């Protein structure tokens, strides 16, 4: 009986020892887990702070890039405006030089001989000079553009303009105020009255869109010209 009690007590003590050891091990494990979780939370918090700083830096960089883009766009607009202004200036210079085909309101005048007397270069020059005395802005003879360097001269039975032979009837196109130009031509003792005396056949027609071609660029020679600065 005494032996049985001793064995029972030993078994109980063993069980209690095992339970206490297990409980201690469980508490220790929970403490380790708690420390690990605490460590993970701190690390996550640190990572969040780092990401927040990165986001702030990215926002600042984005603002800088947007400012650069806006500056570039403004500069590009200025460049485009300058290019457009230069193109318009070049086009205007070409129009003034007679290097562009142009159109506008004006007169179309045809002249040919109606009697014994032929139409000569001096008659054409007189008519064009009268037109130049008004507000004429562009003139052509048989689609040969008249510019500052153009020559109008007699060559046998023909008239030479810009190195080309022209034959009658001669068609003079003039862009300007059609009423002013016609009024100037019809002055008493003026050009048209002289042409009637010569028995020339003259026809004058007003047009809203008179088209005058450009002068041939090869006719304009500037290889001997140097600008004075």
C-alpha positions as CSV (number, residue, x, y, z in Angstrom):
1,X,0.0,0.0,0.0
2,X,2.8,2.3,0.9
3,X,4.5,1.4,-2.4
4,X,1.4,2.2,-4.3
5,X,1.2,5.6,-2.8
6,X,4.8,6.3,-3.6
7,X,4.3,5.3,-7.2
8,X,1.1,7.3,-7.5
9,X,2.9,10.4,-6.0
10,X,5.8,9.9,-8.4
11,X,3.4,9.7,-11.4
12,X,1.5,12.8,-10.2
13,X,4.8,14.7,-9.7
14,X,5.9,13.6,-13.2
15,X,2.7,14.8,-14.7
16,X,2.9,18.1,-12.9
17,X,6.5,18.5,-13.9
18,X,5.6,17.8,-17.6
19,X,2.7,20.3,-17.4
20,X,4.8,23.0,-15.8
21,X,7.5,22.5,-18.4
22,X,5.0,22.7,-21.2
23,X,3.4,25.8,-19.7
24,X,6.8,27.5,-19.3
25,X,7.7,26.6,-22.9
26,X,4.4,28.0,-24.1
27,X,4.8,31.3,-22.2
28,X,8.4,31.6,-23.5
29,X,7.1,31.0,-27.1
30,X,4.4,33.6,-26.7
31,X,6.9,36.1,-25.5
32,X,9.2,35.4,-28.5
33,X,6.2,35.7,-30.8
34,X,5.1,39.0,-29.2
35,X,8.7,40.4,-29.6
36,X,8.8,39.2,-33.2
37,X,5.4,40.8,-33.9
38,X,6.5,44.0,-32.2
39,X,9.6,44.0,-34.3
40,X,7.6,43.5,-37.5
41,X,5.3,46.4,-36.7
42,X,8.2,48.7,-36.1
43,X,9.8,47.6,-39.4
44,X,6.6,48.1,-41.2
45,X,6.2,51.6,-39.7
46,X,9.7,52.5,-40.7
47,X,9.0,51.2,-44.3
48,X,5.8,53.3,-44.4
49,X,7.8,56.4,-43.3
50,X,10.4,55.7,-46.0
51,X,7.7,55.3,-48.7
52,X,6.0,58.5,-47.5
53,X,9.3,60.3,-48.0
54,X,9.8,58.8,-51.4
55,X,6.3,59.9,-52.4
56,X,7.0,63.4,-51.3
57,X,10.2,63.4,-53.3
58,X,8.4,62.1,-56.3
59,X,5.8,64.8,-56.0
60,X,8.5,67.5,-55.9
61,X,10.2,65.9,-58.9
62,X,7.0,65.7,-60.8
63,X,6.3,69.4,-60.1
64,X,9.9,70.2,-61.4
65,X,9.3,68.2,-64.5
66,X,5.9,69.8,-65.2
67,X,7.6,73.2,-64.8
68,X,10.2,72.2,-67.3
69,X,7.6,70.9,-69.7
70,X,5.6,74.2,-69.4
71,X,8.8,76.2,-70.0
72,X,9.6,74.1,-73.0
73,X,6.1,74.5,-74.5
74,X,6.3,78.3,-74.0
75,X,9.7,78.3,-75.7
76,X,8.4,76.2,-78.5
77,X,5.5,78.5,-79.0
78,X,7.9,81.5,-79.2
79,X,10.0,79.5,-81.8
80,X,7.0,78.7,-83.9
81,X,5.8,82.3,-83.8
82,X,9.3,83.5,-84.9
83,X,9.4,80.9,-87.7
84,X,5.9,82.0,-88.8
85,X,6.9,85.7,-88.8
86,X,10.1,84.9,-90.8
87,X,8.1,82.9,-93.3
88,X,5.6,85.7,-93.7
89,X,8.5,88.2,-94.1
90,X,10.1,86.0,-96.8
91,X,6.8,85.6,-98.6
92,X,6.2,89.4,-98.6
93,X,9.8,90.0,-99.9
94,X,9.2,87.4,-102.7
95,X,5.9,89.1,-103.6
96,X,7.5,92.5,-103.8
97,X,10.3,91.1,-105.9
98,X,7.8,89.6,-108.3
99,X,8.8,86.0,-107.5
100,X,5.3,84.8,-106.5
101,X,2.2,84.4,-108.6
102,X,-0.4,86.9,-107.3
103,X,-4.0,87.8,-107.8
104,X,-6.2,90.8,-107.0
105,X,-8.7,93.3,-108.5
106,X,-7.6,95.2,-111.5
107,X,-7.8,95.6,-115.3
108,X,-7.1,93.4,-118.3
109,X,-6.2,95.6,-121.3
110,X,-5.7,94.2,-124.8
111,X,-4.0,96.3,-127.6
112,X,-3.5,95.5,-131.2
113,X,-3.0,97.5,-134.4
114,X,-6.2,98.4,-136.3
115,X,-4.7,100.4,-139.1
116,X,-1.3,100.9,-140.8
117,X,0.6,101.8,-137.6
118,X,1.9,98.9,-135.5
119,X,2.0,98.8,-131.7
120,X,5.5,99.5,-130.6
121,X,7.5,99.1,-127.4
122,X,7.1,102.9,-126.7
123,X,3.4,102.6,-126.8
124,X,3.4,99.8,-124.2
125,X,5.8,101.7,-122.0
126,X,3.6,104.8,-122.1
127,X,0.6,102.8,-121.0
128,X,2.5,101.1,-118.2
129,X,4.0,104.3,-117.0
130,X,0.5,105.8,-116.8
131,X,-0.7,102.8,-114.8
132,X,2.3,103.2,-112.5
133,X,1.3,106.8,-111.9
134,X,-1.8,105.4,-110.2
135,X,-1.9,102.8,-107.4
136,X,-1.0,99.9,-109.6
137,X,0.8,97.1,-107.6
138,X,1.7,94.6,-110.3
139,X,1.8,94.5,-114.1
140,X,2.4,91.9,-116.8
141,X,2.5,91.9,-120.6
142,X,1.4,88.6,-122.2
143,X,2.0,87.0,-118.8
144,X,5.6,88.4,-118.6
145,X,5.8,90.0,-115.1
146,X,7.2,93.5,-115.2
147,X,9.7,94.2,-112.4
148,X,12.4,96.8,-111.9
149,X,14.9,94.9,-114.1
150,X,12.4,94.2,-116.9
151,X,13.2,95.6,-120.3
152,X,10.6,96.5,-122.9
153,X,12.2,97.0,-126.3
154,X,11.5,96.7,-130.0
155,X,13.1,93.8,-131.9
156,X,12.0,93.9,-135.5
157,X,8.3,93.3,-135.7
158,X,8.2,92.0,-132.1
159,X,8.5,93.4,-128.6
160,X,11.1,91.9,-126.2
161,X,10.1,91.6,-122.5
162,X,12.3,89.8,-120.0
163,X,14.3,88.3,-122.9
164,X,11.2,86.8,-124.6
165,X,9.6,87.8,-127.9
166,X,6.0,88.9,-127.6
167,X,3.6,89.1,-130.5
168,X,0.3,91.1,-130.7
169,X,-2.3,91.3,-129.5
170,X,-0.6,92.5,-126.3
171,X,-2.5,91.8,-123.1
172,X,-1.6,94.0,-120.2
173,X,-2.8,92.8,-116.7
174,X,-2.7,95.3,-113.9
175,X,-3.6,94.8,-110.2
176,X,-4.8,97.8,-108.3
177,X,-7.8,100.0,-108.0
178,X,-9.5,99.4,-111.4
179,X,-11.6,102.6,-111.3
180,X,-8.5,104.8,-110.6
181,X,-6.4,103.1,-113.3
182,X,-9.1,103.3,-115.9
183,X,-9.8,107.0,-115.1
184,X,-6.1,107.7,-115.5
185,X,-6.0,106.0,-118.9
186,X,-9.0,107.9,-120.1
187,X,-7.8,111.4,-119.3
188,X,-8.2,114.0,-122.0
189,X,-5.2,113.9,-124.3
190,X,-4.1,110.8,-122.4
191,X,-2.9,107.4,-123.4
192,X,-6.2,106.0,-124.8
193,X,-6.9,109.1,-126.8
194,X,-3.5,108.8,-128.5
195,X,-4.2,105.2,-129.2
196,X,-7.5,106.1,-130.9
197,X,-5.5,108.5,-133.1
198,X,-3.2,105.6,-134.0
199,X,-6.3,103.5,-134.7
200,X,-5.2,100.9,-132.2
201,X,-7.9,98.5,-131.0
202,X,-8.1,98.7,-127.3
203,X,-10.3,96.7,-124.9
204,X,-10.4,97.3,-121.2
205,X,-12.1,94.9,-118.8
206,X,-12.4,95.1,-115.0
207,X,-11.8,91.9,-113.1
208,X,-12.1,91.0,-109.4
209,X,-9.4,88.4,-109.6
210,X,-6.6,89.3,-112.1
211,X,-3.9,86.6,-111.9
212,X,-0.3,87.7,-112.7
213,X,2.3,85.0,-112.8
214,X,5.7,85.3,-111.1
215,X,8.7,86.3,-113.1
216,X,11.1,83.5,-114.0
217,X,13.7,83.3,-111.2
218,X,16.5,82.7,-113.7
219,X,15.9,86.2,-115.0
220,X,16.8,87.7,-111.7
221,X,20.6,87.8,-111.4
222,X,22.2,88.7,-108.2
223,X,25.6,87.0,-108.4
224,X,27.4,90.4,-108.6
225,X,25.5,91.9,-105.7
226,X,27.0,92.2,-102.3
227,X,25.1,93.9,-99.4
228,X,26.7,97.0,-97.8
229,X,26.9,96.7,-94.0
